[in-house]
């Protein structure tokens, strides 16, 4: 898909987030995004079905990586250790472009009810991907559902800190996400 | 709001779910829903901004009841005991009409990406309502976020069992939701 236009997908995402920031999500058209990215509308539609899907473009990749990491974790890994393996794998897909875009992306989502809904469904999908992979490992249904939710919570909290944080030594998303998972694990002891 | 038309709100919800089931969500118009419910379009818009919001009509009420139950729980209640109090309060808002509608509502949501997104945002809102109420009780941020997610998971799992289950002695939604919360609490011990 689109290999004759290297970087078109990334350019489209950057162009869209810039336009959403400048003029709002509702006022931005696919034609404007394509023009800003220097590609045709047809190229846009080879990469994304519409402007909304563009903002959750990573969902399928993240779901796949989360599931792979969980499935391939050592046999004796606990449910949360398997989730940690999935989170580490998925985090590796998010690089400096994602980090630079994150604040503008967050602002665009905050300003659009439509994008908030799509974003919420993304969380549900990621939790489901982890839960399904855990069940495939033989984890009981309820434990798997709980571990999947914890994984999403850790990913969201780690991602938020990573994208807002200082650019210090702990630069990889994975470090933030795994620290968030540890915090949640510790917190689960004080639920009562 | 609409007190001169008793039951209009409930009739609109039932009419909408019936029409979504019969002909699909996308093909159903506000005018058709109003006609089926025996009210005018103006009455529809006095109750709901659009057909999508109609399906998450209870969100604000549920959020309020969840928060009230949590805030009013005894001072010495643990975070999960406070969540249980919130869940019990919120469950009392769901009666036999909700139970009868549940299977058709579920089918309508399953058939529409738009409704799935709105439904996902509802879960996020309910979790946020619980988390905020727990923080107001002095529960640390991470523990509150985790307890809020557990509360939503318990509500969704209990609601699913309640709406699909046999009409036996355990007939109140609250009983199903609190049983689901207990299961999740037990499962959290085996996360590793």
Contacts between the chains, C-beta under 8 A, distances in Angstrom:
chain1	res1	chain2	res2	distance
A	77	B	192	7.7
A	78	B	191	6.7
A	78	B	192	2.0
A	79	B	190	7.1
A	79	B	191	5.2
A	79	B	192	5.5
A	80	B	191	4.6
A	80	B	192	4.9
A	81	B	192	5.9
A	116	B	121	5.9
A	116	B	124	8.0
A	117	B	117	3.9
A	117	B	118	5.6
A	117	B	120	6.7
A	117	B	121	4.6
A	118	B	117	5.6
A	120	B	117	6.8
A	120	B	120	3.8
A	120	B	121	4.2
A	120	B	123	7.0
A	120	B	124	4.6
A	121	B	116	5.9
A	121	B	117	4.6
A	121	B	120	4.2
A	121	B	121	7.9
A	123	B	120	7.0
A	123	B	124	7.1
A	124	B	116	8.0
A	124	B	120	4.6
A	124	B	123	7.1
A	140	B	187	7.1
A	140	B	190	7.8
A	142	B	157	7.9
A	142	B	183	5.1
A	142	B	184	6.2
A	142	B	186	7.9
A	142	B	187	4.4
A	143	B	187	4.2
A	143	B	190	5.4
A	143	B	191	6.6
A	145	B	153	6.2
A	145	B	157	7.5
A	145	B	184	7.9
A	146	B	150	7.3
A	146	B	153	6.8
A	146	B	184	5.6
A	146	B	187	5.1
A	146	B	188	6.0
A	146	B	191	6.8
A	147	B	191	5.8
A	149	B	149	4.9
A	149	B	150	7.7
A	149	B	153	5.9
A	150	B	146	7.2
A	150	B	149	7.6
A	150	B	191	7.2
A	153	B	145	6.2
A	153	B	146	6.8
A	153	B	149	5.8
A	157	B	142	7.9
A	157	B	145	7.5
A	183	B	142	5.1
A	184	B	142	6.2
A	184	B	145	7.9
A	184	B	146	5.6
A	185	B	191	7.0
A	186	B	142	7.9
A	187	B	140	7.1
A	187	B	142	4.4
A	187	B	143	4.2
A	187	B	145	8.0
A	187	B	146	5.1
A	188	B	146	6.1
A	188	B	188	5.2
A	188	B	191	6.9
A	190	B	79	7.2
A	190	B	140	7.8
A	190	B	143	5.4
A	191	B	78	6.7
A	191	B	79	5.3
A	191	B	80	4.6
A	191	B	143	6.6
A	191	B	146	6.8
A	191	B	147	5.8
A	191	B	150	7.2
A	191	B	185	7.1
A	191	B	188	6.9
A	192	B	77	7.7
A	192	B	78	2.0
A	192	B	79	5.5
A	192	B	80	4.8
A	192	B	81	5.8
